[in-house]
Amino acid sequence: MNKKKLGKILVIISIMLLLTGWYFNHFIWGIILYLPFNMLFSELFNEIYLSYCLSMMLIYFLMGYLGIKLWLGENKLD
């Protein structure tokens, strides 16, 4: 797979995750991470959840940035 095609795919995936990211973050949080964090850190539960959602959205932005760099940027290594 060439880098431009990989960049397009990364941009599309990151846009879809940013548009529906809050739902997916809530789904992952509710199924996988809710019980351990709620039982261990019940006072800090809302802050941990908010930081988790913001960090996942940052990952989506970084994935989109990488996709744009691969799709539109000129690579000096080629």
N, CA, C and O atoms as CSV, one atom per row, in Angstrom:
chain,resi,resn,atom,element,x,y,z
A,1,MET,N,N,0.847,-1.166,0.000
A,1,MET,CA,C,0.000,0.000,0.000
A,1,MET,C,C,0.902,1.242,0.000
A,1,MET,O,O,1.819,1.355,0.814
A,2,ASN,N,N,0.633,2.150,-0.905
A,2,ASN,CA,C,1.467,3.356,-0.953
A,2,ASN,C,C,1.061,4.341,0.140
A,2,ASN,O,O,0.006,4.207,0.760
A,3,LYS,N,N,1.921,5.328,0.359
A,3,LYS,CA,C,1.729,6.244,1.488
A,3,LYS,C,C,0.547,7.175,1.284
A,3,LYS,O,O,-0.106,7.551,2.258
A,4,LYS,N,N,0.251,7.559,0.048
A,4,LYS,CA,C,-0.891,8.454,-0.181
A,4,LYS,C,C,-2.211,7.747,0.129
A,4,LYS,O,O,-3.119,8.336,0.715
A,5,LYS,N,N,-2.305,6.481,-0.269
A,5,LYS,CA,C,-3.526,5.731,0.012
A,5,LYS,C,C,-3.675,5.490,1.519
A,5,LYS,O,O,-4.774,5.594,2.062
A,6,LEU,N,N,-2.576,5.170,2.182
A,6,LEU,CA,C,-2.610,4.999,3.630
A,6,LEU,C,C,-3.007,6.302,4.323
A,6,LEU,O,O,-3.750,6.282,5.304
A,7,GLY,N,N,-2.514,7.431,3.817
A,7,GLY,CA,C,-2.881,8.724,4.378
A,7,GLY,C,C,-4.358,9.015,4.232
A,7,GLY,O,O,-4.990,9.510,5.165
A,8,LYS,N,N,-4.928,8.709,3.048
A,8,LYS,CA,C,-6.370,8.912,2.848
A,8,LYS,C,C,-7.184,8.063,3.821
A,8,LYS,O,O,-8.164,8.531,4.400
A,9,ILE,N,N,-6.764,6.814,3.992
A,9,ILE,CA,C,-7.492,5.919,4.891
A,9,ILE,C,C,-7.415,6.425,6.329
A,9,ILE,O,O,-8.414,6.397,7.049
A,10,LEU,N,N,-6.240,6.886,6.754
A,10,LEU,CA,C,-6.101,7.417,8.110
A,10,LEU,C,C,-6.955,8.663,8.323
A,10,LEU,O,O,-7.545,8.837,9.390
A,11,VAL,N,N,-7.025,9.528,7.316
A,11,VAL,CA,C,-7.851,10.735,7.439
A,11,VAL,C,C,-9.322,10.363,7.550
A,11,VAL,O,O,-10.039,10.923,8.381
A,12,ILE,N,N,-9.779,9.435,6.733
A,12,ILE,CA,C,-11.185,9.018,6.775
A,12,ILE,C,C,-11.518,8.381,8.123
A,12,ILE,O,O,-12.555,8.680,8.716
A,13,ILE,N,N,-10.639,7.506,8.603
A,13,ILE,CA,C,-10.889,6.859,9.892
A,13,ILE,C,C,-10.899,7.881,11.024
A,13,ILE,O,O,-11.748,7.821,11.913
A,14,SER,N,N,-9.956,8.817,10.989
A,14,SER,CA,C,-9.909,9.798,12.079
A,14,SER,C,C,-11.116,10.732,12.050
A,14,SER,O,O,-11.610,11.121,13.108
A,15,ILE,N,N,-11.599,11.099,10.868
A,15,ILE,CA,C,-12.804,11.937,10.790
A,15,ILE,C,C,-14.014,11.179,11.327
A,15,ILE,O,O,-14.823,11.739,12.067
A,16,MET,N,N,-14.136,9.915,10.956
A,16,MET,CA,C,-15.258,9.123,11.459
A,16,MET,C,C,-15.184,8.957,12.977
A,16,MET,O,O,-16.203,9.039,13.663
A,17,LEU,N,N,-13.984,8.726,13.497
A,17,LEU,CA,C,-13.851,8.573,14.943
A,17,LEU,C,C,-14.085,9.887,15.675
A,17,LEU,O,O,-14.620,9.889,16.783
A,18,LEU,N,N,-13.691,11.004,15.070
A,18,LEU,CA,C,-13.965,12.289,15.712
A,18,LEU,C,C,-15.453,12.610,15.710
A,18,LEU,O,O,-15.964,13.188,16.669
A,19,LEU,N,N,-16.152,12.238,14.641
A,19,LEU,CA,C,-17.589,12.513,14.583
A,19,LEU,C,C,-18.380,11.618,15.533
A,19,LEU,O,O,-19.378,12.047,16.112
A,20,THR,N,N,-17.934,10.381,15.690
A,20,THR,CA,C,-18.650,9.442,16.556
A,20,THR,C,C,-17.818,9.057,17.769
A,20,THR,O,O,-18.147,8.097,18.467
A,21,GLY,N,N,-16.742,9.797,18.028
A,21,GLY,CA,C,-15.789,9.409,19.054
A,21,GLY,C,C,-16.342,9.393,20.453
A,21,GLY,O,O,-15.982,8.528,21.251
A,22,TRP,N,N,-17.209,10.330,20.769
A,22,TRP,CA,C,-17.737,10.367,22.121
A,22,TRP,C,C,-18.537,9.106,22.413
A,22,TRP,O,O,-18.499,8.590,23.530
A,23,TYR,N,N,-19.264,8.605,21.413
A,23,TYR,CA,C,-20.024,7.366,21.595
A,23,TYR,C,C,-19.086,6.187,21.793
A,23,TYR,O,O,-19.289,5.374,22.695
A,24,PHE,N,N,-18.049,6.086,20.946
A,24,PHE,CA,C,-17.127,4.961,21.075
A,24,PHE,C,C,-16.344,5.036,22.380
A,24,PHE,O,O,-16.100,4.009,23.013
A,25,ASN,N,N,-15.949,6.241,22.790
A,25,ASN,CA,C,-15.257,6.385,24.069
A,25,ASN,C,C,-16.155,5.945,25.217
A,25,ASN,O,O,-15.708,5.259,26.136
A,26,HIS,N,N,-17.419,6.341,25.161
A,26,HIS,CA,C,-18.355,5.967,26.215
A,26,HIS,C,C,-18.604,4.463,26.208
A,26,HIS,O,O,-18.731,3.851,27.268
A,27,PHE,N,N,-18.675,3.863,25.017
A,27,PHE,CA,C,-18.894,2.426,24.893
A,27,PHE,C,C,-17.720,1.653,25.488
A,27,PHE,O,O,-17.921,0.722,26.268
A,28,ILE,N,N,-16.491,2.036,25.122
A,28,ILE,CA,C,-15.306,1.359,25.653
A,28,ILE,C,C,-15.215,1.574,27.160
A,28,ILE,O,O,-14.921,0.646,27.913
A,29,TRP,N,N,-15.470,2.805,27.589
A,29,TRP,CA,C,-15.394,3.112,29.013
A,29,TRP,C,C,-16.429,2.314,29.794
A,29,TRP,O,O,-16.123,1.753,30.847
A,30,GLY,N,N,-17.647,2.263,29.283
A,30,GLY,CA,C,-18.715,1.589,30.010
A,30,GLY,C,C,-18.527,0.097,30.117
A,30,GLY,O,O,-18.918,-0.503,31.119
A,31,ILE,N,N,-17.938,-0.518,29.109
A,31,ILE,CA,C,-17.802,-1.972,29.122
A,31,ILE,C,C,-16.501,-2.422,29.775
A,31,ILE,O,O,-16.503,-3.347,30.588
A,32,ILE,N,N,-15.397,-1.781,29.427
A,32,ILE,CA,C,-14.095,-2.284,29.859
A,32,ILE,C,C,-13.592,-1.607,31.129
A,32,ILE,O,O,-13.078,-2.277,32.024
A,33,LEU,N,N,-13.734,-0.288,31.218
A,33,LEU,CA,C,-13.034,0.453,32.257
A,33,LEU,C,C,-13.906,0.943,33.405
A,33,LEU,O,O,-13.381,1.467,34.388
A,34,TYR,N,N,-15.207,0.789,33.307
A,34,TYR,CA,C,-16.087,1.377,34.324
A,34,TYR,C,C,-15.877,0.758,35.704
A,34,TYR,O,O,-15.637,1.474,36.676
A,35,LEU,N,N,-15.966,-0.553,35.794
A,35,LEU,CA,C,-15.916,-1.195,37.105
A,35,LEU,C,C,-14.592,-1.003,37.835
A,35,LEU,O,O,-14.609,-0.628,39.007
A,36,PRO,N,N,-13.441,-1.242,37.197
A,36,PRO,CA,C,-12.205,-1.055,37.978
A,36,PRO,C,C,-11.993,0.381,38.439
A,36,PRO,O,O,-11.602,0.609,39.584
A,37,PHE,N,N,-12.244,1.351,37.564
A,37,PHE,CA,C,-12.009,2.734,37.957
A,37,PHE,C,C,-13.056,3.231,38.942
A,37,PHE,O,O,-12.743,4.031,39.823
A,38,ASN,N,N,-14.276,2.778,38.807
A,38,ASN,CA,C,-15.315,3.221,39.734
A,38,ASN,C,C,-15.103,2.616,41.116
A,38,ASN,O,O,-15.370,3.269,42.125
A,39,MET,N,N,-14.630,1.385,41.169
A,39,MET,CA,C,-14.417,0.750,42.459
A,39,MET,C,C,-13.151,1.272,43.143
A,39,MET,O,O,-13.130,1.424,44.365
A,40,LEU,N,N,-12.105,1.546,42.376
A,40,LEU,CA,C,-10.841,1.972,42.978
A,40,LEU,C,C,-10.801,3.463,43.278
A,40,LEU,O,O,-10.307,3.882,44.325
A,41,PHE,N,N,-11.325,4.260,42.353
A,41,PHE,CA,C,-11.225,5.714,42.482
A,41,PHE,C,C,-12.606,6.344,42.369
A,41,PHE,O,O,-12.881,7.076,41.418
A,42,SER,N,N,-13.458,6.069,43.315
A,42,SER,CA,C,-14.844,6.527,43.179
A,42,SER,C,C,-14.968,8.048,43.273
A,42,SER,O,O,-15.868,8.621,42.659
A,43,GLU,N,N,-14.087,8.717,44.027
A,43,GLU,CA,C,-14.181,10.182,44.120
A,43,GLU,C,C,-13.679,10.866,42.856
A,43,GLU,O,O,-14.160,11.939,42.493
A,44,LEU,N,N,-12.718,10.251,42.191
A,44,LEU,CA,C,-12.115,10.861,40.999
A,44,LEU,C,C,-12.677,10.298,39.700
A,44,LEU,O,O,-12.083,10.476,38.637
A,45,PHE,N,N,-13.811,9.624,39.780
A,45,PHE,CA,C,-14.334,8.915,38.612
A,45,PHE,C,C,-14.630,9.851,37.448
A,45,PHE,O,O,-14.261,9.544,36.315
A,46,ASN,N,N,-15.284,10.983,37.693
A,46,ASN,CA,C,-15.636,11.904,36.607
A,46,ASN,C,C,-14.405,12.531,35.977
A,46,ASN,O,O,-14.360,12.713,34.761
A,47,GLU,N,N,-13.404,12.864,36.783
A,47,GLU,CA,C,-12.184,13.453,36.241
A,47,GLU,C,C,-11.405,12.446,35.400
A,47,GLU,O,O,-10.845,12.795,34.360
A,48,ILE,N,N,-11.375,11.198,35.857
A,48,ILE,CA,C,-10.682,10.160,35.087
A,48,ILE,C,C,-11.398,9.925,33.765
A,48,ILE,O,O,-10.756,9.771,32.726
A,49,TYR,N,N,-12.729,9.899,33.802
A,49,TYR,CA,C,-13.493,9.702,32.570
A,49,TYR,C,C,-13.275,10.853,31.588
A,49,TYR,O,O,-13.100,10.618,30.392
A,50,LEU,N,N,-13.284,12.083,32.075
A,50,LEU,CA,C,-13.067,13.232,31.206
A,50,LEU,C,C,-11.662,13.216,30.610
A,50,LEU,O,O,-11.495,13.496,29.423
A,51,SER,N,N,-10.662,12.896,31.408
A,51,SER,CA,C,-9.296,12.848,30.875
A,51,SER,C,C,-9.139,11.711,29.876
A,51,SER,O,O,-8.399,11.841,28.902
A,52,TYR,N,N,-9.829,10.599,30.108
A,52,TYR,CA,C,-9.802,9.497,29.145
A,52,TYR,C,C,-10.405,9.937,27.809
A,52,TYR,O,O,-9.816,9.684,26.758
A,53,CYS,N,N,-11.559,10.585,27.835
A,53,CYS,CA,C,-12.209,11.019,26.592
A,53,CYS,C,C,-11.366,12.053,25.854
A,53,CYS,O,O,-11.242,11.992,24.630
A,54,LEU,N,N,-10.792,12.996,26.581
A,54,LEU,CA,C,-9.959,14.010,25.933
A,54,LEU,C,C,-8.691,13.403,25.343
A,54,LEU,O,O,-8.250,13.815,24.270
A,55,SER,N,N,-8.105,12.436,26.026
A,55,SER,CA,C,-6.901,11.810,25.477
A,55,SER,C,C,-7.226,10.992,24.230
A,55,SER,O,O,-6.427,10.955,23.294
A,56,MET,N,N,-8.380,10.339,24.203
A,56,MET,CA,C,-8.756,9.591,23.002
A,56,MET,C,C,-9.021,10.546,21.842
A,56,MET,O,O,-8.664,10.240,20.704
A,57,MET,N,N,-9.639,11.691,22.107
A,57,MET,CA,C,-9.859,12.655,21.035
A,57,MET,C,C,-8.533,13.227,20.537
A,57,MET,O,O,-8.395,13.501,19.344
A,58,LEU,N,N,-7.563,13.412,21.422
A,58,LEU,CA,C,-6.232,13.853,21.005
A,58,LEU,C,C,-5.575,12.813,20.106
A,58,LEU,O,O,-4.917,13.162,19.126
A,59,ILE,N,N,-5.750,11.546,20.436
A,59,ILE,CA,C,-5.204,10.483,19.586
A,59,ILE,C,C,-5.853,10.525,18.210
A,59,ILE,O,O,-5.172,10.322,17.205
A,60,TYR,N,N,-7.163,10.786,18.144
A,60,TYR,CA,C,-7.833,10.877,16.846
A,60,TYR,C,C,-7.302,12.055,16.035
A,60,TYR,O,O,-7.104,11.933,14.826
A,61,PHE,N,N,-7.067,13.198,16.691
A,61,PHE,CA,C,-6.494,14.355,15.996
A,61,PHE,C,C,-5.091,14.050,15.478
A,61,PHE,O,O,-4.755,14.408,14.349
A,62,LEU,N,N,-4.278,13.396,16.290
A,62,LEU,CA,C,-2.920,13.059,15.859
A,62,LEU,C,C,-2.930,12.057,14.708
A,62,LEU,O,O,-2.092,12.131,13.810
A,63,MET,N,N,-3.878,11.120,14.734
A,63,MET,CA,C,-3.987,10.173,13.637
A,63,MET,C,C,-4.401,10.890,12.353
A,63,MET,O,O,-3.903,10.561,11.276
A,64,GLY,N,N,-5.299,11.858,12.453
A,64,GLY,CA,C,-5.683,12.652,11.287
A,64,GLY,C,C,-4.538,13.494,10.773
A,64,GLY,O,O,-4.364,13.630,9.562
A,65,TYR,N,N,-3.749,14.065,11.680
A,65,TYR,CA,C,-2.583,14.857,11.278
A,65,TYR,C,C,-1.570,13.987,10.536
A,65,TYR,O,O,-1.022,14.398,9.514
A,66,LEU,N,N,-1.326,12.791,11.053
A,66,LEU,CA,C,-0.414,11.875,10.369
A,66,LEU,C,C,-0.956,11.495,9.000
A,66,LEU,O,O,-0.199,11.413,8.033
A,67,GLY,N,N,-2.266,11.261,8.911
A,67,GLY,CA,C,-2.866,10.931,7.624
A,67,GLY,C,C,-2.730,12.055,6.618
A,67,GLY,O,O,-2.448,11.805,5.446
A,68,ILE,N,N,-2.928,13.299,7.060
A,68,ILE,CA,C,-2.780,14.444,6.154
A,68,ILE,C,C,-1.332,14.595,5.719
A,68,ILE,O,O,-1.056,14.896,4.557
A,69,LYS,N,N,-0.396,14.385,6.658
A,69,LYS,CA,C,1.025,14.478,6.304
A,69,LYS,C,C,1.401,13.410,5.277
A,69,LYS,O,O,2.166,13.683,4.352
A,70,LEU,N,N,0.873,12.207,5.431
A,70,LEU,CA,C,1.179,11.145,4.471
A,70,LEU,C,C,0.482,11.380,3.141
A,70,LEU,O,O,1.048,11.099,2.084
A,71,TRP,N,N,-0.738,11.893,3.184
A,71,TRP,CA,C,-1.536,12.055,1.979
A,71,TRP,C,C,-1.054,13.230,1.140
A,71,TRP,O,O,-0.902,13.100,-0.075
A,72,LEU,N,N,-0.813,14.364,1.766
A,72,LEU,CA,C,-0.489,15.571,1.018
A,72,LEU,C,C,0.991,15.934,1.044
A,72,LEU,O,O,1.476,16.646,0.165
A,73,GLY,N,N,1.694,15.450,2.039
A,73,GLY,CA,C,3.083,15.868,2.203
A,73,GLY,C,C,4.027,15.132,1.272
A,73,GLY,O,O,3.760,14.016,0.827
A,74,GLU,N,N,5.131,15.789,0.996
A,74,GLU,CA,C,6.180,15.153,0.219
A,74,GLU,C,C,7.159,14.524,1.188
A,74,GLU,O,O,7.634,15.169,2.123
A,75,ASN,N,N,7.450,13.269,0.955
A,75,ASN,CA,C,8.363,12.566,1.833
A,75,ASN,C,C,9.777,12.692,1.287
A,75,ASN,O,O,10.017,12.408,0.113
A,76,LYS,N,N,10.686,13.105,2.103
A,76,LYS,CA,C,12.058,13.312,1.661
A,76,LYS,C,C,12.825,11.995,1.543
A,76,LYS,O,O,13.908,11.963,0.957
A,77,LEU,N,N,12.282,10.922,2.088
A,77,LEU,CA,C,12.968,9.636,2.027
A,77,LEU,C,C,12.725,8.906,0.715
A,77,LEU,O,O,13.479,7.991,0.381
A,78,ASP,N,N,11.699,9.280,-0.035
A,78,ASP,CA,C,11.398,8.585,-1.297
A,78,ASP,C,C,12.360,8.970,-2.388
A,78,ASP,O,O,12.249,8.478,-3.511
